[in-house]
Amino acid sequence: MGGVLAQAIETICTAAQANLRAIDILCYRGLAHEEYLLRACPAPDSSRGSALPIPSDPEIETTSASVQDSDTLTVRFGTWLADQLVDRVGVEIVTCDPTPLGRTQTLTTRLVTDAEAPIAVDRAGSQSHLATYLDGLLERSVPHVARTIIAPTGSGTYHVEQQVGQFSPQARTLQRRDLARHSKRDTAPSLAAQYDTDAITSPWELLTEDGWDPKTWASQSPCHPTLHRQPGAGTAASTLVDLCTQQLEYQRLLGTLGDPQPLTDQYDALEYSPTLEVEAASLTSMLGLVWGYETSAWDTQHDFDRRPPILEPLALLRAAPGTDETAGHHPRAPAGDESSSHLWTPAPATTADWPTPSLRAGELGPAAPAVTRRAIKRLREYGDSLSLAATLGVDTPWAIAERRPPDGDPSSLVVDDDGTVPPGELIAAASHGVETHAITVVTETQAAAERAAAILREPFVEAADSETVLYPRTARHWITSGHVAVVPREMPLQWTIDPDGTVRLYAADACLVSGTVWGDPLRPTVPFDDPSTPLRWVDPDSSPVVRTTDGVARDQYDTPAALAAEYRSIPLPAVPARRWWSPRATCLSLGPPGPSVVDPRRRFGRYEESLETALEEFVTTYTCQAETTLTASTIATACRRLLWPQSATVVSHAKLKRLVTELSRRITGPVSFDSALKKADTMTLTQRGWIYPDTTADRPAAPFADATAAGTPTASLAETLAIDPDYK
């Protein structure tokens, strides 16, 4: 059967009065066999339906709809194609809805060239190079989609655009860490390698040639490997990574890219063309029918929310002997929200069946169910499983599920549709949700995703000279021994943490409360009998009475509302389990163009800024004055973890240590040496330490857990007395 499709296409394109601008061919692994969808694109100057001569007396067998429901061009093209193909191939007119394939981009590749002359592609065997490549995917049971667009040039050659996408959990491609995993496991597509000619390559081959290599740091476990690039290349490497992870290529593969100009601009910047001009004889090497009737590869992808396109039949032009013509036709889902009316999902685990947390009227909480279901849908397209039960022990209502990727570590899932989840609750979800302290934030807009990334990049309000200001919580308040701590309603409050892990509550300039992240409970810092302290206590089991720290009644109120007009409860601080979440955070935007990831690490290591500037920003952001000192090597190692995955070049650890030493002279005065040899490893930054402790094995999962009790009358009173937290 080799060459039969190419011969048919060439015959049609060269027919008199063909008036065809292009022929679009979508090939994918269906439920029963390989499906080929062909669409004729009329020339711009031809009236639709006038192109192509039609064979005389075509035998058209109608199915559920009359052939008159199809436009004339489609009917003429289909009947002409059926006349060119052998009888074993059935031909049918259908409508195609690609949305069951999903909107989350997956592993794709395409042919590109920098050749200016027409390319001659030799054929080595009975199959085309594309068919050989797709057969390799079939042998590994990999669902796939291939798109080839063929356009006659008018001078005997053809313009060809060819893409292939893989659809399996292992082909997940949304972030740079995914690219590193594909490179490390050798799962990256090698379509261009099938053609074995220097004139044809692909973005994947260019990415490898540009010096990108996977790298995994033991100190970054459980993070995925990251890509780094060798020095000497320009911005082309970043463009290549964008091409492999952004939506444009995926939308082009599915035929949903409205304006191809942004994609064209990226290839222009690379000085490569995504369209090949090939000799006419080369079509047989680039097109080919793929057979195979084994078990559908889609059936092996359990819990993976992708399926073949929906086909609706219009007319059967020729039946294929022994073929079930309805095998590739899928019913549409019933009307409902976006996740069920536009995207087909397999029973019984449809996203509409997922419950969402219920909250009392007027209470802050997660996003609307439609947004939550759409987030679940996109993550399941990505290959993740989600568990709502896993969040029952998390002390924030915004952590709606636990996300578990097939080859990574779990994370807390927070849906922040419009950027309104309080910063303290984002930090709490990451700190107390899973052992890995990882978090996934799903938003509706890019701006909301960037906001979440900024909070997780710097999970604190600001760093002062010796203390760091923390965000307050909204879902947890200071409650101890059955009493709610309160202060006068208009009094400003501020929580801080120091390098030793001591947390303090300030009212104006006075410290009211202190405790540590190591498990020491919060305690008032003023004497019990000090009448000047604004700290008071309320017992919800008695009438609204405000008492001092030593239990003396001070003020009596007639109603709880009267009490709330004068006093406010004290929100607990959002104590971060980590100084930054950049390697462990995923901020996913579900905007109309499709899912995209905002990388929290982009602030550091931008290619247009100097390494010295990035290092100085890192030091001033994450260190402060302290009695203990950090070595230059320690700071360089931590900074490098943030810089390496996003930097334009490999960051030298030795260079970073030298820059840290030079920076210390400007920030803290003379450097000290612990060794007579004055080696760089022993240089220390005088009186610089981390702004607060990072996670250790001895650290409790939830600091101050003894100071609050959710779901009790005391907690209800605290929520009644709460006001919107004052944070930047």
C-alpha positions as CSV (number, residue, x, y, z in Angstrom):
1,M,0.0,0.0,0.0
2,G,3.0,2.2,0.0
3,G,2.6,5.4,-1.9
4,V,-1.1,5.1,-2.6
5,L,-2.1,8.1,-0.6
6,A,0.7,10.3,-2.0
7,Q,-0.3,9.3,-5.5
8,A,-3.9,10.2,-4.9
9,I,-3.0,13.6,-3.5
10,E,-0.6,14.3,-6.3
11,T,-3.2,13.3,-8.9
12,I,-5.8,15.6,-7.4
13,C,-3.5,18.6,-6.9
14,T,-2.4,18.4,-10.6
15,A,-5.9,17.9,-12.0
16,A,-7.1,20.5,-14.4
17,Q,-9.1,23.3,-12.6
18,A,-8.3,21.8,-9.2
19,N,-8.2,25.3,-7.7
20,L,-6.8,23.9,-4.4
21,R,-4.7,25.9,-2.1
22,A,-3.8,23.0,0.2
23,I,-4.9,19.6,1.5
24,D,-4.9,19.2,5.2
25,I,-4.4,15.6,6.5
26,L,-5.1,14.7,10.2
27,C,-4.0,11.2,11.1
28,Y,-4.6,9.7,14.5
29,R,-4.9,6.4,16.3
30,G,-8.6,5.8,16.7
31,L,-10.4,3.3,18.9
32,A,-10.4,0.5,16.2
33,H,-7.8,1.5,13.6
34,E,-5.8,4.4,12.2
35,E,-8.1,7.2,11.1
36,Y,-7.2,9.7,8.3
37,L,-9.2,12.9,8.0
38,L,-8.6,14.9,4.8
39,R,-9.9,18.4,4.1
40,A,-9.6,20.4,0.9
41,C,-8.7,24.0,1.2
42,P,-9.9,26.0,-1.8
43,A,-7.8,28.6,-3.6
44,P,-8.5,32.1,-2.4
45,D,-9.7,33.2,-5.8
46,S,-12.1,30.3,-6.4
47,S,-15.7,30.2,-5.3
48,R,-16.3,27.4,-2.8
49,G,-17.6,24.3,-4.5
50,S,-16.3,25.0,-8.0
51,A,-13.0,23.2,-7.6
52,L,-12.2,19.7,-8.7
53,P,-13.8,17.7,-11.5
54,I,-16.2,15.0,-10.1
55,P,-16.0,11.4,-11.5
56,S,-19.1,10.5,-13.6
57,D,-21.9,8.6,-11.8
58,P,-20.4,8.4,-8.4
59,E,-21.9,5.7,-6.1
60,I,-22.8,7.7,-3.0
61,E,-24.4,5.7,-0.1
62,T,-25.9,8.2,2.4
63,T,-25.9,7.5,6.1
64,S,-27.6,9.5,8.9
65,A,-27.7,12.7,6.8
66,S,-28.1,13.6,3.2
67,V,-25.0,14.3,1.1
68,Q,-26.6,17.6,0.3
69,D,-25.8,18.7,3.8
70,S,-22.1,18.8,2.8
71,D,-20.8,21.6,0.7
72,T,-20.0,20.8,-2.9
73,L,-16.2,21.1,-2.6
74,T,-16.2,18.4,0.2
75,V,-18.4,16.1,-1.9
76,R,-16.3,16.5,-5.0
77,F,-13.0,16.1,-3.1
78,G,-14.3,13.0,-1.3
79,T,-15.6,11.3,-4.4
80,W,-12.5,12.1,-6.4
81,L,-10.3,10.8,-3.5
82,A,-12.4,7.5,-3.4
83,D,-11.9,7.1,-7.1
84,Q,-8.1,7.3,-6.7
85,L,-7.8,4.9,-3.7
86,V,-8.0,1.1,-3.8
87,D,-11.3,-0.5,-2.8
88,R,-9.9,-1.6,0.6
89,V,-10.0,2.0,1.8
90,G,-13.4,3.3,2.9
91,V,-14.2,7.0,2.4
92,E,-16.7,8.9,4.4
93,I,-17.7,12.5,4.9
94,V,-17.8,13.5,8.6
95,T,-17.5,16.4,11.0
96,C,-14.7,16.3,13.5
97,D,-14.5,17.8,17.0
98,P,-11.0,17.6,18.4
99,T,-11.8,18.7,21.9
100,P,-11.7,15.2,23.5
101,L,-7.9,15.3,22.8
102,G,-7.7,18.0,25.5
103,R,-6.4,21.5,25.8
104,T,-3.3,20.7,27.9
105,Q,-0.3,20.6,25.5
106,T,1.6,17.4,25.1
107,L,4.7,16.1,23.4
108,T,4.9,17.4,19.8
109,T,7.5,17.7,17.1
110,R,7.6,19.0,13.6
111,L,9.9,19.1,10.6
112,V,11.8,22.3,10.0
113,T,14.5,23.3,7.6
114,D,17.0,26.1,6.7
115,A,17.4,24.9,3.1
116,E,16.5,27.4,0.4
117,A,16.3,24.9,-2.5
118,P,13.6,22.2,-2.9
119,I,14.4,19.1,-0.8
120,A,14.6,15.7,-2.2
121,V,13.6,12.9,0.3
122,D,14.7,9.4,-0.7
123,R,12.6,6.5,0.3
124,A,14.4,3.5,1.8
125,G,11.6,0.9,2.1
126,S,8.0,0.1,1.3
127,Q,6.7,2.6,3.9
128,S,7.0,6.3,4.0
129,H,9.1,7.8,6.7
130,L,6.0,9.1,8.5
131,A,4.4,5.7,8.5
132,T,7.6,4.1,9.8
133,Y,7.6,6.6,12.7
134,L,3.9,6.1,13.5
135,D,4.4,2.3,13.4
136,G,7.1,2.7,16.1
137,L,4.5,4.6,18.3
138,L,2.0,1.8,17.7
139,E,4.4,-0.8,18.8
140,R,4.7,1.0,22.1
141,S,0.9,1.6,22.3
142,V,1.4,5.4,22.2
143,P,-1.7,7.3,21.2
144,H,-0.8,9.9,18.6
145,V,-1.9,12.6,16.2
146,A,-0.1,13.6,13.0
147,R,-1.0,16.6,10.8
148,T,0.4,17.1,7.4
149,I,-0.5,20.1,5.2
150,I,0.4,19.9,1.5
151,A,0.2,22.8,-0.9
152,P,1.2,22.8,-4.5
153,T,3.6,25.6,-5.4
154,G,2.6,25.9,-9.1
155,S,6.1,25.0,-10.2
156,G,6.1,21.3,-9.8
157,T,7.1,21.2,-6.1
158,Y,5.1,21.1,-2.9
159,H,5.1,23.0,0.4
160,V,4.8,20.5,3.3
161,E,4.2,21.1,6.9
162,Q,4.3,18.0,9.2
163,Q,3.8,17.6,12.9
164,V,3.3,14.6,15.2
165,G,2.0,14.7,18.8
166,Q,2.1,11.9,21.4
167,F,-0.8,11.5,23.8
168,S,0.1,9.5,26.9
169,P,0.8,10.4,30.6
170,Q,4.5,9.9,29.8
171,A,4.2,12.6,27.0
172,R,3.2,15.3,29.4
173,T,4.9,18.5,28.3
174,L,3.9,21.7,30.1
175,Q,7.0,22.8,31.9
176,R,10.7,22.9,31.4
177,R,11.1,20.1,33.9
178,D,9.0,17.9,31.5
179,L,11.5,18.6,28.7
180,A,14.3,17.5,30.9
181,R,12.5,14.3,31.7
182,H,11.9,13.5,28.1
183,S,15.6,14.1,27.3
184,K,16.7,12.0,30.1
185,R,14.4,9.0,29.3
186,D,15.0,9.3,25.6
187,T,11.2,9.7,25.0
188,A,11.7,12.9,22.9
189,P,10.3,12.4,19.4
190,S,12.8,11.8,16.6
191,L,10.6,12.3,13.5
192,A,13.3,14.3,11.7
193,A,15.8,11.4,12.2
194,Q,13.5,9.2,10.1
195,Y,14.2,11.3,7.1
196,D,18.0,11.0,7.3
197,T,18.8,14.2,5.5
198,D,20.8,17.2,6.6
199,A,18.2,19.5,5.1
200,I,15.5,18.4,7.6
201,T,15.6,18.8,11.4
202,S,13.2,19.5,14.3
203,P,13.0,21.7,17.3
204,W,14.0,18.7,19.5
205,E,17.2,18.1,17.5
206,L,18.0,21.8,17.6
207,L,17.4,21.9,21.3
208,T,20.0,19.1,21.7
209,E,22.4,20.7,19.3
210,D,22.2,24.0,21.3
211,G,23.7,22.3,24.3
212,W,20.6,21.7,26.5
213,D,21.2,18.8,28.8
214,P,19.1,17.3,31.6
215,K,20.6,17.7,35.1
216,T,19.3,16.5,38.5
217,W,20.8,17.8,41.7
218,A,20.6,15.5,44.6
219,S,20.0,18.5,46.9
220,Q,16.9,19.4,44.8
221,S,15.2,16.0,45.3
222,P,12.3,15.5,45.0
223,C,12.3,18.0,42.2
224,H,12.3,16.9,38.6
225,P,15.5,17.2,36.5
226,T,16.1,20.6,34.9
227,L,17.6,21.7,31.6
228,H,20.7,23.8,31.4
229,R,22.5,25.1,28.4
230,Q,26.2,25.4,27.7
231,P,27.7,28.9,27.3
232,G,28.0,30.5,23.9
233,A,24.5,30.3,22.4
234,G,22.2,33.3,22.1
235,T,18.5,33.6,22.9
236,A,17.6,30.8,20.4
237,A,17.7,28.2,23.1
238,S,15.0,29.9,25.1
239,T,12.9,30.2,22.0
240,L,13.3,26.5,21.3
241,V,12.2,25.7,24.9
242,D,9.1,27.9,24.4
243,L,8.3,26.2,21.2
244,C,8.4,22.8,23.0
245,T,6.2,23.9,25.9
246,Q,3.9,26.7,24.8
247,Q,0.4,26.2,23.4
248,L,1.1,27.4,19.8
249,E,2.5,24.2,18.5
250,Y,-0.1,22.1,20.2
251,Q,-2.9,24.3,18.8
252,R,-1.4,24.1,15.4
253,L,-1.4,20.3,15.6
254,L,-5.1,20.2,16.5
255,G,-6.0,22.9,13.9
256,T,-7.3,25.3,16.6
257,L,-4.6,28.0,16.1
258,G,-6.4,31.0,14.9
259,D,-3.5,33.3,14.0
260,P,-0.3,31.5,13.1
261,Q,1.8,34.7,13.0
262,P,3.2,34.4,16.5
263,L,4.4,30.9,15.7
264,T,5.9,32.1,12.4
265,D,7.7,34.9,14.2
266,Q,9.4,32.4,16.6
267,Y,10.7,30.3,13.7
268,D,11.8,33.5,11.9
269,A,13.9,34.3,15.0
270,L,15.5,30.9,14.7
271,E,16.1,31.4,11.0
272,Y,14.4,28.1,10.3
273,S,11.2,27.5,8.4
274,P,8.4,25.2,9.6
275,T,7.4,24.7,6.0
276,L,9.5,22.5,3.7
277,E,9.5,22.8,-0.1
278,V,10.0,19.3,-1.5
279,E,10.2,17.7,-4.9
280,A,7.1,16.1,-6.2
281,A,8.7,12.7,-6.1
282,S,9.3,13.1,-2.3
283,L,5.6,13.0,-1.4
284,T,5.7,9.2,-1.3
285,S,8.3,9.5,1.4
286,M,6.3,11.9,3.5
287,L,2.8,10.4,3.3
288,G,1.6,6.8,3.9
289,L,-1.2,4.8,5.2
290,V,-0.6,3.0,8.6
291,W,-2.5,-0.2,9.3
292,G,-3.1,-2.0,12.5
293,Y,-6.2,-3.3,14.3
294,E,-4.8,-4.1,17.7
295,T,-6.3,-3.0,21.0
296,S,-6.7,0.7,21.1
297,A,-3.8,2.5,22.8
298,W,-6.3,4.9,24.4
299,D,-7.8,2.0,26.4
300,T,-4.5,1.5,28.2
301,Q,-4.4,5.1,29.5
302,H,-6.4,4.7,32.7
303,D,-7.2,7.9,34.6
304,F,-5.9,9.9,31.6
305,D,-8.5,12.3,30.4
306,R,-7.9,12.2,26.7
307,R,-9.7,10.4,23.9
308,P,-9.8,10.5,20.1
309,P,-11.8,13.3,18.3
310,I,-15.6,13.0,18.0
311,L,-16.7,12.1,14.5
312,E,-20.2,12.6,13.3
313,P,-21.1,11.0,10.0
314,L,-22.7,12.9,7.1
315,A,-22.3,10.6,4.1
316,L,-20.7,7.2,3.4
317,L,-19.0,7.5,0.0
318,R,-17.5,4.0,0.0
319,A,-17.6,1.3,2.7
320,A,-14.4,-0.6,3.5
321,P,-14.9,-4.4,3.5
322,G,-15.1,-5.8,7.0
323,T,-14.9,-2.5,8.7
324,D,-17.2,-1.2,11.5
325,E,-17.9,2.3,10.1
326,T,-19.2,3.5,13.5
327,A,-16.1,2.5,15.5
328,G,-14.6,5.9,15.5
329,H,-17.9,7.8,16.1
330,H,-18.4,8.9,19.7
331,P,-21.5,10.4,21.3
332,R,-21.3,13.9,22.6
333,A,-21.6,14.5,26.4
334,P,-24.9,15.9,27.7
335,A,-25.2,19.6,28.1
336,G,-23.9,21.1,31.3
337,D,-20.9,23.1,32.4
338,E,-17.8,23.7,30.3
339,S,-16.1,20.6,31.4
340,S,-18.9,18.3,30.2
341,S,-20.5,20.1,27.3
342,H,-17.3,20.8,25.3
343,L,-15.0,17.9,26.4
344,W,-15.9,14.3,26.3
345,T,-14.8,12.4,29.4
346,P,-14.9,8.7,30.1
347,A,-17.4,7.2,32.5
348,P,-17.7,6.7,35.4
349,A,-15.1,9.2,36.7
350,T,-16.5,12.3,35.0
351,T,-15.4,15.7,36.4
352,A,-19.0,16.5,37.1
353,D,-19.0,13.8,39.7
354,W,-16.3,15.4,41.8
355,P,-17.6,17.1,44.9
356,T,-16.4,20.5,45.9
357,P,-16.0,21.8,49.5
358,S,-19.2,23.4,50.9
359,L,-18.9,26.5,53.0
360,R,-21.4,28.5,55.1
361,A,-22.9,31.6,53.6
362,G,-20.6,34.6,53.6
363,E,-17.6,32.5,54.4
364,L,-14.4,32.7,52.4
365,G,-13.4,29.6,50.5
366,P,-12.4,27.9,47.3
367,A,-13.4,28.9,43.8
368,A,-16.7,28.1,42.1
369,P,-17.4,24.5,41.2
370,A,-17.1,25.1,37.5
371,V,-13.6,26.5,37.9
372,T,-12.6,23.6,40.2
373,R,-14.0,21.0,37.8
374,R,-12.1,22.6,34.9
375,A,-8.9,22.6,36.9
376,I,-9.4,18.9,37.7
377,K,-10.1,18.2,34.0
378,R,-6.9,20.0,32.8
379,L,-4.7,18.2,35.4
380,R,-6.2,14.8,34.5
381,E,-5.4,15.6,30.9
382,Y,-1.9,16.2,32.1
383,G,-1.8,12.7,33.5
384,D,-2.3,13.5,37.2
385,S,-4.6,11.8,39.7
386,L,-6.3,13.8,42.4
387,S,-7.6,13.0,45.9
388,L,-10.1,15.2,47.7
389,A,-9.9,13.0,50.9
390,A,-6.2,13.8,51.3
391,T,-7.0,17.4,52.2
392,L,-9.2,16.6,55.2
393,G,-6.3,17.2,57.6
394,V,-5.1,20.4,56.0
395,D,-5.9,23.4,58.1
396,T,-7.0,25.7,55.2
397,P,-10.2,25.4,53.2
398,W,-8.5,26.5,50.0
399,A,-6.5,23.3,49.6
400,I,-9.2,21.4,47.8
401,A,-7.3,18.3,46.7
402,E,-3.9,16.5,46.7
403,R,-2.4,16.3,43.2
404,R,-0.3,13.2,42.4
405,P,1.6,13.1,39.1
406,P,2.5,9.6,37.7
407,D,6.2,10.2,38.1
408,G,6.7,12.9,40.7
409,D,5.8,14.0,44.2
410,P,2.4,15.0,45.5
411,S,1.4,18.6,46.0
412,S,-1.5,20.5,47.5
413,L,-4.0,21.8,44.9
414,V,-5.4,25.3,45.4
415,V,-7.8,26.8,42.9
416,D,-7.4,30.6,42.9
417,D,-9.6,31.6,39.9
418,D,-9.2,35.4,40.1
419,G,-6.3,35.9,42.4
420,T,-8.4,36.4,45.6
421,V,-7.0,33.5,47.8
422,P,-5.3,35.3,50.7
423,P,-1.5,35.0,50.6
424,G,-1.4,33.4,54.0
425,E,-3.6,30.6,52.9
426,L,-1.5,29.9,49.9
427,I,1.5,29.6,52.1
428,A,-0.4,27.5,54.7
429,A,-1.5,25.1,51.9
430,A,2.1,24.6,50.8
431,S,3.5,24.4,54.3
432,H,1.1,21.9,55.8
433,G,-0.5,20.1,52.9
434,V,2.0,17.4,51.9
435,E,5.3,16.2,53.2
436,T,7.1,17.5,50.1
437,H,5.8,21.1,50.9
438,A,4.8,21.3,47.2
439,I,1.8,23.3,45.9
440,T,-0.1,23.6,42.6
441,V,-2.1,26.8,42.1
442,V,-4.6,26.9,39.3
443,T,-6.0,30.2,38.1
444,E,-8.3,31.6,35.4
445,T,-5.9,34.3,34.3
446,Q,-2.2,34.9,33.7
447,A,-2.2,37.8,36.1
448,A,-3.6,35.6,38.9
449,A,-1.0,33.0,38.2
450,E,1.8,35.6,38.3
451,R,0.4,36.9,41.7
452,A,0.5,33.4,43.2
453,A,4.1,32.8,41.8
454,A,5.2,36.1,43.4
455,I,3.8,35.1,46.8
456,L,5.4,31.7,46.7
457,R,8.7,33.1,45.5
458,E,8.7,35.4,48.5
459,P,6.3,33.9,51.1
460,F,6.5,36.9,53.4
461,V,5.5,40.6,53.3
462,E,9.0,42.1,53.6
463,A,12.4,41.4,55.2
464,A,13.5,43.9,57.8
465,D,17.0,44.2,59.3
466,S,16.7,41.3,61.7
467,E,13.1,40.1,61.4
468,T,10.9,39.2,58.5
469,V,7.2,40.3,58.4
470,L,4.8,37.4,57.8
471,Y,1.4,37.3,56.2
472,P,-1.5,36.7,58.5
473,R,-3.9,33.8,58.1
474,T,-7.6,34.2,57.4
475,A,-8.8,30.7,58.3
476,R,-7.0,30.3,61.6
477,H,-7.0,32.5,64.8
478,W,-5.2,32.5,68.1
479,I,-7.3,30.3,70.4
480,T,-5.9,28.6,73.5
481,S,-7.5,27.0,76.5
482,G,-11.0,27.6,75.0
483,H,-10.5,31.3,74.9
484,V,-10.2,33.7,71.9
485,A,-7.4,36.2,72.0
486,V,-8.6,39.7,71.0
487,V,-7.3,43.3,70.7
488,P,-9.0,46.6,70.1
489,R,-10.5,46.6,66.6
490,E,-8.5,49.5,65.1
491,M,-5.2,48.3,66.5
492,P,-2.7,47.4,63.7
493,L,-1.0,44.0,64.1
494,Q,2.2,42.5,62.6
495,W,3.7,39.1,62.9
496,T,7.4,38.6,62.4
497,I,10.0,35.7,62.4
498,D,13.7,35.9,63.0
499,P,16.6,33.7,61.9
500,D,16.3,31.6,65.0
501,G,12.7,30.7,64.3
502,T,11.2,33.0,67.0
503,V,7.7,34.3,66.0
504,R,6.5,37.6,67.5
505,L,3.3,39.6,67.4
506,Y,3.6,43.4,67.5
507,A,1.0,46.0,68.2
508,A,2.5,49.3,67.2
509,D,6.0,49.0,68.6
510,A,5.1,46.7,71.5
511,C,5.7,42.9,71.4
512,L,2.6,41.2,72.7
513,V,3.2,37.5,72.0
514,S,6.1,35.2,71.1
515,G,6.7,31.6,70.3
516,T,9.0,29.4,68.1
517,V,8.5,27.3,65.1
518,W,10.1,24.4,67.0
519,G,6.9,23.7,68.9
520,D,7.0,26.2,71.7
521,P,3.5,27.6,72.2
522,L,2.6,31.2,71.8
523,R,2.8,33.1,75.1
524,P,2.0,36.7,76.1
525,T,5.2,38.6,76.6
526,V,3.7,41.1,79.1
527,P,3.0,40.3,82.8
528,F,-0.4,38.8,83.6
529,D,-1.3,41.8,85.7
530,D,-0.1,44.5,83.4
531,P,-3.2,46.7,82.8
532,S,-1.5,48.6,79.9
533,T,-1.4,45.6,77.5
534,P,-4.2,45.6,74.8
535,L,-4.3,41.8,74.8
536,R,-7.6,40.5,76.0
537,W,-9.5,37.2,76.1
538,V,-13.1,36.2,75.4
539,D,-14.8,32.9,76.5
540,P,-17.5,31.9,74.0
541,D,-19.4,29.8,76.6
542,S,-20.2,32.8,78.7
543,S,-21.8,36.2,78.1
544,P,-19.7,38.7,76.0
545,V,-17.1,39.5,78.6
546,V,-13.6,40.7,77.8
547,R,-11.0,39.6,80.4
548,T,-7.3,40.4,80.9
549,T,-4.5,37.9,80.7
550,D,-4.9,37.0,84.3
551,G,-8.6,36.4,84.0
552,V,-10.0,39.6,85.4
553,A,-13.3,40.8,83.8
554,R,-12.8,44.2,82.3
555,D,-15.7,45.0,79.9
556,Q,-19.2,43.6,79.6
557,Y,-21.2,43.7,76.3
558,D,-24.9,43.1,75.8
559,T,-24.5,41.3,72.5
560,P,-21.8,39.6,70.4
561,A,-22.3,42.3,67.8
562,A,-21.5,45.0,70.3
563,L,-18.3,43.1,71.2
564,A,-17.3,42.8,67.6
565,A,-17.7,46.5,67.2
566,E,-14.9,47.1,69.7
567,Y,-12.6,44.0,69.5
568,R,-11.1,41.8,66.8
569,S,-9.7,38.3,66.9
570,I,-6.0,37.8,66.2
571,P,-5.2,35.8,63.0
572,L,-2.3,33.3,63.3
573,P,0.8,34.0,61.2
574,A,1.4,32.1,57.9
575,V,4.8,30.6,58.9
576,P,6.5,29.3,55.7
577,A,8.0,25.8,55.8
578,R,10.5,27.0,53.2
579,R,12.2,30.3,52.3
580,W,11.0,30.0,48.7
581,W,8.8,27.5,46.8
582,S,10.2,28.1,43.3
583,P,11.4,24.5,42.7
584,R,8.2,23.0,44.3
585,A,5.5,25.4,43.0
586,T,3.4,25.1,39.8
587,C,1.2,28.1,38.9
588,L,-1.1,27.0,36.1
589,S,-3.3,29.5,34.2
590,L,-6.4,28.1,32.4
591,G,-7.1,31.1,30.2
592,P,-8.8,30.9,26.8
593,P,-5.6,30.2,24.9
594,G,-5.1,27.1,26.9
595,P,-3.2,26.0,30.0
596,S,0.2,27.7,30.6
597,V,2.6,27.7,33.5
598,V,4.0,30.8,35.2
599,D,7.5,29.9,36.5
600,P,8.1,31.3,40.0
601,R,11.9,31.4,39.2
602,R,11.8,33.9,36.4
603,R,12.5,36.8,38.6
604,F,16.1,35.6,39.1
605,G,18.5,34.9,36.3
606,R,16.8,36.9,33.5
607,Y,19.1,36.8,30.6
608,E,19.1,40.6,30.3
609,E,20.4,41.2,33.8
610,S,23.9,40.6,35.1
611,L,24.8,37.8,37.4
612,E,26.0,40.3,40.0
613,T,22.5,42.0,40.0
614,A,20.7,38.7,40.4
615,L,23.0,37.6,43.2
616,E,22.7,40.9,45.1
617,E,18.9,40.6,44.8
618,F,19.0,37.0,46.2
619,V,21.2,38.0,49.1
620,T,19.1,41.0,50.1
621,T,15.9,39.1,49.7
622,Y,16.7,35.9,51.6
623,T,19.4,36.9,54.1
624,C,19.5,39.4,56.9
625,Q,21.8,40.5,59.7
626,A,22.4,37.7,62.2
627,E,24.9,36.6,64.7
628,T,25.6,33.3,62.8
629,T,27.3,33.6,59.5
630,L,26.7,31.9,56.1
631,T,29.7,30.8,54.1
632,A,30.1,32.0,50.5
633,S,29.7,28.4,49.3
634,T,26.4,28.0,51.1
635,I,24.9,31.2,49.6
636,A,26.3,30.3,46.2
637,T,24.8,26.8,46.3
638,A,21.4,28.1,47.2
639,C,21.4,30.9,44.7
640,R,22.6,28.5,42.0
641,R,19.6,26.3,42.5
642,L,17.3,29.2,41.7
643,L,19.4,30.5,38.9
644,W,20.4,27.4,37.0
645,P,17.1,26.1,35.5
646,Q,16.2,29.5,34.0
647,S,19.6,31.1,33.2
648,A,20.8,31.5,29.7
649,T,24.1,29.9,30.6
650,V,25.5,27.5,33.1
651,V,26.2,29.3,36.4
652,S,29.7,28.6,37.7
653,H,29.6,27.8,41.4
654,A,33.2,29.1,41.8
655,K,32.2,32.4,40.2
656,L,29.2,32.7,42.4
657,K,31.3,32.2,45.5
658,R,33.7,34.9,44.3
659,L,30.8,37.3,43.7
660,V,29.3,36.5,47.1
661,T,32.7,37.4,48.7
662,E,32.9,40.7,46.8
663,L,29.3,41.5,47.7
664,S,29.9,40.9,51.4
665,R,32.5,43.6,51.4
666,R,29.9,46.1,50.3
667,I,27.1,44.8,52.5
668,T,28.8,43.8,55.8
669,G,32.3,45.2,55.7
670,P,35.5,43.2,55.7
671,V,35.3,39.5,55.2
672,S,36.8,37.1,57.7
673,F,38.8,34.0,57.0
674,D,38.6,30.7,58.9
675,S,41.7,29.3,57.3
676,A,45.2,30.6,57.1
677,L,45.2,29.4,53.5
678,K,42.3,31.9,52.8
679,K,40.5,29.5,50.5
680,A,37.2,30.7,49.0
681,D,35.4,27.8,50.7
682,T,36.2,29.2,54.1
683,M,35.2,32.8,53.5
684,T,32.2,33.9,55.5
685,L,29.7,36.7,55.2
686,T,30.0,38.6,58.5
687,Q,26.7,38.7,60.4
688,R,24.5,37.5,57.5
689,G,22.1,34.6,58.0
690,W,18.9,33.2,56.4
691,I,15.9,35.3,57.2
692,Y,14.2,32.3,58.9
693,P,14.8,28.6,59.3
694,D,14.0,26.2,56.5
695,T,12.3,22.8,56.9
696,T,14.1,20.3,59.1
697,A,13.2,16.8,60.4
698,D,12.5,18.2,63.9
699,R,10.1,20.9,62.7
700,P,6.4,20.3,63.5
701,A,4.0,20.0,60.6
702,A,1.9,22.8,61.9
703,P,3.4,25.4,64.2
704,F,1.1,26.6,67.0
705,A,-1.3,23.7,66.3
706,D,-2.2,23.8,70.0
707,A,-3.3,27.4,69.7
708,T,-6.3,26.8,67.5
709,A,-9.2,24.3,67.1
710,A,-11.2,24.4,63.9
711,G,-14.9,23.6,63.9
712,T,-15.5,24.5,67.5
713,P,-17.7,27.2,69.1
714,T,-14.5,29.0,70.0
715,A,-13.4,29.0,66.4
716,S,-16.8,30.2,65.3
717,L,-16.5,33.2,67.7
718,A,-13.0,33.9,66.4
719,E,-14.4,34.0,62.8
720,T,-17.2,36.3,63.9
721,L,-14.7,38.7,65.4
722,A,-12.3,38.5,62.5
723,I,-11.7,41.4,60.1
724,D,-10.0,41.4,56.7
725,P,-6.3,41.0,57.3
726,D,-4.1,44.1,56.7
727,Y,-1.3,43.0,54.3
728,K,0.4,44.5,51.3
